Amino acid sequence: MDFEDIKESLEFLDDWEDRYKFVIELGQSLPKLPEDAYSPVNKVEGCVSQVWLTHDFEEKDGQRLLTLQGDSDAMIVKGLVAIVIAYFSGHTTDEIAEMDAEQAFSAIGLQEHLTTQRANGLKAMIKRVESIATAA
């Protein structure tokens, strides 16, 4: 599911309890990471829950596109990982540099309905992806 589909689904759901359930379902749809991905190098610092993000670059039409995979030990956070992956994956590093992730996540109303710790974890995930793109 891409980010626009996620955004539309969240807008369609009126109740935040239903939105949380949807976010949890997104997390459950993530493929399991290989065992060696659960290493300190892939762990996102700044999250209360454990979060791992791995990345790779795929060549397509002469462009290097970022591909992300991730996981978390917490259900809602795992759903946030899925949304971060949907937002950033498939974009070039130049596109990522121009993206306003905080605004995009604010537009779907997530940050105002997350605990401070989860919101900080989401920011840490965004910063991690942005640093991956910058380093590439």
Secondary structure, DSSP 8 states (H G I E B T S, - for coil): --HHHHHHHHHH--SHHHHHHHHHHHHHTS----GGGSSGGGB-TT-SS-EEEEEEEEEETTEEEEEEEEEESSHHHHHHHHHHHHHHTT--HHHHHH--HHHHHHHTT-GGGS-HHHHHHHHHHHHHHHHHHHH-
